[in-house]
């Protein structure tokens, strides 16, 4: 495969390769491999997807036992820390 680069980009690639002590082709291959790995990470689901019913059940389960302190209201919690 042949890739056409501007002269500035080709010079920059050659300088990077020389600094790394590798050929420009090796540097490009490594860059493409790194890009593919990042794309795979970005496209992979980060957590399992749940149905709406499963999500609602999980929220209800997490809420069990959560009680407001005696005498406190939701409004008190909203206004807590406001000046």
C-alpha positions in Angstrom: 0.0 0.0 0.0 1.2 3.5 -0.7 0.2 6.5 1.3 0.8 10.0 0.0 1.9 12.6 2.5 2.7 16.2 2.3 6.4 17.0 2.3 6.1 18.6 5.8 4.3 15.5 7.2 6.8 13.2 5.6 9.7 15.2 7.1 8.0 15.1 10.5 7.4 11.3 10.3 11.1 10.8 9.3 12.2 12.9 12.3 10.0 11.0 14.7 11.3 7.7 13.3 14.9 8.8 13.6 14.3 10.0 17.2 12.7 6.6 18.0 15.5 4.7 16.2 13.0 2.9 14.0 11.9 3.0 10.4 9.0 5.2 9.3 7.1 2.1 8.2 7.4 0.6 11.7 6.2 3.8 13.3 3.2 4.0 11.0 2.3 0.3 11.7 2.5 0.9 15.5 0.4 4.0 15.2 -2.3 2.2 13.2 -2.3 -0.7 15.7 -2.6 1.8 18.6 -5.5 3.6 16.8 -7.3 0.3 16.3 -6.9 -0.6 20.0 -8.3 2.7 21.0 -11.2 2.4 18.6 -12.0 -1.1 20.0 -11.9 0.3 23.5 -14.2 3.2 22.6 -16.7 1.1 20.8 -16.8 -1.7 23.5 -19.7 -1.5 25.9 -18.4 -0.2 29.3 -21.0 -2.0 31.3 -23.7 -4.5 30.7 -26.9 -3.1 29.3 -30.0 -3.8 31.3 -33.7 -3.6 30.3 -35.8 -0.8 31.9 -37.4 -3.3 34.2 -34.1 -4.6 35.4 -32.8 -1.1 36.0 -35.9 -0.1 37.9 -35.7 -3.2 40.0 -32.0 -2.5 40.8 -32.9 1.1 41.8 -35.7 -0.2 44.1 -33.3 -2.7 45.6 -30.6 0.0 46.3 -33.2 2.2 47.9 -34.3 -0.4 50.5 -33.4 0.7 54.0 -32.6 4.3 53.0 -34.5 6.4 55.4 -34.4 10.2 56.1 -33.1 11.1 59.5 -35.8 11.7 62.1 -37.5 15.1 61.5 -35.7 15.7 58.2 -37.6 16.4 54.9 -36.5 16.2 51.3 -36.7 20.0 51.2 -34.2 20.1 54.1 -31.8 17.9 52.1 -32.2 20.0 49.0 -31.4 23.2 51.0 -28.6 21.6 53.0 -25.4 23.7 52.5 -27.1 26.6 50.8 -26.3 30.0 52.2 
